[in-house]
Amino acid sequence: MAESLWAQALDILFSWRFAVGAFATIVAGVMRGYSGFGTAILLAPVYSTLWSPRFGVPVVLLMELFVSAYLLPRSFGEANKKLILPICAAAVLAIPFGSVVLLHTEAGLLRRSIGVFVLVFGLLMMSGWRYHGTRPLGLNLAVGTVSGLLKGATGMSGPPVILYLLAGKEEARQHRANLILFFGVLGVASIIPPLWAGLIGIPTLVLTAIMLPLMLVSVPVGARLFHVIPLSWYRRCALILLVAAGGFALLG
């Protein structure tokens, strides 16, 4: 059994899929360091297409956990905790229910669903549509619940929260800190269901161990670019990448 697991891990590493995944990981790391989000939204459709959702999503969750640990300490002091912590609490409670979808949905259907969701999110961001209403506690909890369900099922929690938080008047630095805090809390909570269900085995850990250094090297690059590249330039590039990733999962 152990030999077959190692054979599976080696098969993953010595293939064109690994090269594509490595490139996507570097790009996602730069996105995450610059904006505070982008890891799961970009990598979930790519990894799910390359290696199936039940293998790709746990790898994304493990990488999110380590990246969040790197970014979290500074963001905690800058974030709007009164806004973010209730969203986090609702999301954490909803994650196990989303994980049921990951465990029991047919892989091809789930991969295409991830692709459609990322594609729609990218097109919405590109269109300039934004939520402009208020942010009462009840709505905060509803957004958190939807995000948690998505996190458990697809590895992505960002789209509802990102679109929702864009309604706020926070400056770019606090907006980024809000997202980092949210993803940091969910990074810890979301790893428990797949671990409990046995989805994290030797191949998953091997791929994570190889991709993670690429991510950790890329995140500081993105963090430095935050002070150099205008937000408008970054946003155009990021949205193009999101639409491409969604199309890749949908058509792959």
C-alpha positions as CSV (number, residue, x, y, z in Angstrom):
1,M,0.0,0.0,0.0
2,A,2.8,2.4,0.9
3,E,4.6,1.6,-2.3
4,S,1.5,2.4,-4.4
5,L,1.1,5.7,-2.6
6,W,4.7,6.7,-3.3
7,A,4.3,5.6,-6.9
8,Q,1.3,7.9,-7.2
9,A,3.3,10.8,-5.7
10,L,6.2,10.2,-8.1
11,D,3.7,10.1,-11.0
12,I,2.4,13.5,-10.0
13,L,5.8,15.1,-9.8
14,F,7.2,13.9,-13.1
15,S,4.4,15.1,-15.4
16,W,3.4,18.2,-17.4
17,R,0.6,18.7,-14.8
18,F,3.3,19.4,-12.1
19,A,4.8,22.1,-14.3
20,V,1.4,23.8,-14.9
21,G,0.6,23.6,-11.2
22,A,4.0,25.0,-10.2
23,F,3.5,28.0,-12.4
24,A,0.0,28.6,-11.1
25,T,1.3,28.4,-7.5
26,I,3.9,31.1,-8.1
27,V,1.3,33.4,-9.7
28,A,-1.2,32.7,-6.9
29,G,1.5,33.5,-4.3
30,V,2.2,36.9,-5.9
31,M,-1.5,37.6,-5.9
32,R,-1.9,36.6,-2.3
33,G,1.0,38.8,-1.1
34,Y,-0.2,41.8,-3.0
35,S,-3.9,41.8,-2.3
36,G,-4.4,39.4,0.7
37,F,-6.4,37.0,-1.4
38,G,-6.0,34.9,-4.6
39,T,-4.5,31.6,-3.4
40,A,-7.6,29.4,-3.4
41,I,-9.5,31.3,-6.1
42,L,-6.8,30.7,-8.6
43,L,-5.4,27.4,-7.4
44,A,-8.7,25.5,-6.7
45,P,-9.8,25.3,-10.3
46,V,-6.3,24.6,-11.6
47,Y,-5.5,21.9,-9.1
48,S,-8.9,20.3,-9.4
49,T,-8.5,20.1,-13.1
50,L,-5.0,18.7,-12.9
51,W,-5.5,16.2,-10.1
52,S,-9.3,16.0,-9.3
53,P,-11.1,18.0,-6.6
54,R,-10.6,15.4,-3.8
55,F,-6.9,15.6,-4.2
56,G,-6.4,19.2,-5.3
57,V,-8.7,20.9,-2.8
58,P,-6.9,19.5,0.3
59,V,-3.6,20.6,-1.2
60,V,-5.0,24.1,-1.5
61,L,-6.3,24.0,2.1
62,L,-2.9,23.0,3.4
63,M,-1.1,25.7,1.5
64,E,-3.6,28.3,2.7
65,L,-2.9,27.3,6.3
66,F,0.9,28.0,6.0
67,V,0.5,31.2,3.9
68,S,-2.0,32.6,6.4
69,A,0.4,31.9,9.3
70,Y,3.0,34.0,7.5
71,L,0.7,36.9,6.8
72,L,-1.6,36.8,9.9
73,P,0.3,38.4,12.7
74,R,0.6,41.9,11.2
75,S,-2.9,41.9,9.7
76,F,-4.6,41.2,13.1
77,G,-3.8,44.6,14.4
78,E,-4.9,46.4,11.3
79,A,-8.1,44.6,10.5
80,N,-11.7,45.7,11.4
81,K,-12.3,42.8,13.9
82,K,-15.8,43.9,14.8
83,L,-16.7,43.3,11.1
84,I,-14.6,40.3,10.3
85,L,-14.8,38.1,13.4
86,P,-18.6,37.4,13.1
87,I,-18.2,36.6,9.4
88,C,-15.4,34.2,10.4
89,A,-17.5,32.6,13.1
90,A,-20.4,31.8,10.7
91,A,-18.0,30.5,8.1
92,V,-16.2,28.2,10.5
93,L,-19.5,26.6,11.6
94,A,-20.5,26.1,7.9
95,I,-17.3,24.5,6.7
96,P,-18.1,20.9,7.8
97,F,-21.4,21.0,5.8
98,G,-19.5,22.1,2.7
99,S,-17.1,19.3,3.2
100,V,-19.9,16.8,2.8
101,V,-20.3,18.1,-0.8
102,L,-16.6,17.6,-1.4
103,L,-16.8,14.0,-0.2
104,H,-19.9,12.9,-2.0
105,T,-20.1,14.9,-5.3
106,E,-18.9,13.4,-8.5
107,A,-15.4,14.7,-9.3
108,G,-16.2,16.0,-12.8
109,L,-19.3,17.8,-11.8
110,L,-17.5,19.4,-8.8
111,R,-14.6,20.5,-11.0
112,R,-16.9,22.1,-13.5
113,S,-18.8,23.8,-10.8
114,I,-15.6,25.3,-9.4
115,G,-14.7,26.5,-12.9
116,V,-18.1,28.2,-13.4
117,F,-18.0,29.8,-10.0
118,V,-14.5,31.3,-10.5
119,L,-15.5,32.4,-14.0
120,V,-18.6,34.2,-12.9
121,F,-16.7,35.8,-10.0
122,G,-14.0,37.0,-12.4
123,L,-16.5,38.4,-14.8
124,L,-18.4,40.2,-12.0
125,M,-15.2,41.8,-10.8
126,M,-14.3,42.8,-14.3
127,S,-17.8,44.3,-14.9
128,G,-17.3,46.8,-12.0
129,W,-20.4,45.6,-10.1
130,R,-20.2,46.1,-6.4
131,Y,-22.5,45.7,-3.4
132,H,-23.3,49.2,-2.1
133,G,-25.7,48.4,0.8
134,T,-25.1,48.4,4.5
135,R,-23.3,45.7,6.5
136,P,-25.5,44.7,9.4
137,L,-24.7,41.7,11.7
138,G,-27.3,39.5,10.1
139,L,-25.9,40.0,6.6
140,N,-22.4,39.5,7.9
141,L,-23.4,36.1,9.3
142,A,-25.2,35.2,6.0
143,V,-22.1,36.1,3.9
144,G,-19.9,34.1,6.3
145,T,-22.1,31.0,6.1
146,V,-22.1,31.0,2.3
147,S,-18.3,31.5,2.3
148,G,-17.8,28.6,4.8
149,L,-20.0,26.3,2.7
150,L,-17.8,27.2,-0.4
151,K,-14.6,26.7,1.6
152,G,-15.5,23.2,2.7
153,A,-16.8,22.1,-0.8
154,T,-14.3,23.8,-3.1
155,G,-11.4,25.2,-1.1
156,M,-12.6,28.8,-2.0
157,S,-14.3,31.1,0.5
158,G,-13.2,34.4,-1.0
159,P,-15.7,35.4,-3.7
160,P,-18.7,36.3,-1.5
161,V,-16.6,38.0,1.1
162,I,-14.5,39.9,-1.4
163,L,-17.5,41.3,-3.2
164,Y,-19.2,42.1,0.1
165,L,-16.2,43.9,1.7
166,L,-15.7,46.0,-1.4
167,A,-18.7,48.0,-0.2
168,G,-16.7,49.2,2.8
169,K,-15.0,52.6,3.1
170,E,-11.8,51.1,4.6
171,E,-8.5,52.2,3.0
172,A,-6.6,49.6,0.9
173,R,-4.4,48.6,3.8
174,Q,-7.2,47.8,6.2
175,H,-9.2,46.1,3.4
176,R,-6.2,43.8,2.8
177,A,-5.8,43.1,6.5
178,N,-9.5,42.2,6.8
179,L,-9.1,39.6,4.0
180,I,-5.9,38.2,5.5
181,L,-7.5,37.8,8.9
182,F,-10.6,36.1,7.4
183,F,-8.5,33.7,5.3
184,G,-6.2,33.0,8.3
185,V,-9.0,31.9,10.6
186,L,-10.6,29.8,7.9
187,G,-7.2,28.3,7.0
188,V,-7.0,26.6,10.4
189,A,-10.7,25.5,10.5
190,S,-11.0,24.2,7.0
191,I,-8.2,21.6,7.3
192,I,-10.0,19.6,10.0
193,P,-12.8,18.0,7.9
194,P,-10.6,16.6,5.0
195,L,-8.1,15.4,7.6
196,W,-10.8,13.6,9.5
197,A,-12.2,12.1,6.3
198,G,-8.8,10.7,5.3
199,L,-8.3,12.9,2.2
200,I,-4.9,14.0,3.3
201,G,-2.4,11.2,2.5
202,I,1.2,10.8,1.4
203,P,0.7,12.1,-2.2
204,T,-1.2,15.2,-0.8
205,L,1.6,15.9,1.7
206,V,4.4,15.4,-0.9
207,L,2.8,17.8,-3.4
208,T,2.1,20.3,-0.7
209,A,5.7,20.1,0.5
210,I,7.0,20.8,-3.0
211,M,4.5,23.6,-3.9
212,L,4.6,25.3,-0.6
213,P,8.2,26.7,-0.9
214,L,7.2,28.2,-4.3
215,M,4.2,29.8,-2.7
216,L,6.2,31.1,0.3
217,V,8.9,32.6,-1.9
218,S,6.2,34.3,-4.1
219,V,4.1,35.8,-1.3
220,P,6.8,38.3,-0.1
221,V,7.3,39.4,-3.7
222,G,3.7,40.2,-4.0
223,A,3.8,42.0,-0.6
224,R,6.6,44.2,-1.9
225,L,4.8,44.9,-5.2
226,F,1.9,46.3,-3.1
227,H,4.0,49.4,-2.5
228,V,5.2,49.6,-6.1
229,I,2.5,48.6,-8.6
230,P,-0.7,50.7,-8.9
231,L,-3.8,48.8,-7.8
232,S,-5.5,49.4,-11.2
233,W,-2.7,47.6,-13.0
234,Y,-2.8,44.7,-10.6
235,R,-6.6,44.4,-10.7
236,R,-6.7,44.1,-14.5
237,C,-4.0,41.3,-14.5
238,A,-5.6,39.5,-11.6
239,L,-9.1,39.4,-13.2
240,I,-7.7,38.1,-16.5
241,L,-6.0,35.3,-14.5
242,L,-9.2,34.5,-12.7
243,V,-11.2,34.2,-15.9
244,A,-8.5,32.1,-17.4
245,A,-8.5,29.7,-14.4
246,G,-12.2,29.4,-14.4
247,G,-12.2,28.6,-18.1
248,F,-9.4,26.1,-17.6
249,A,-11.4,24.1,-15.0
250,L,-14.6,24.3,-17.1
251,L,-13.1,23.2,-20.4
252,G,-10.3,21.0,-19.0
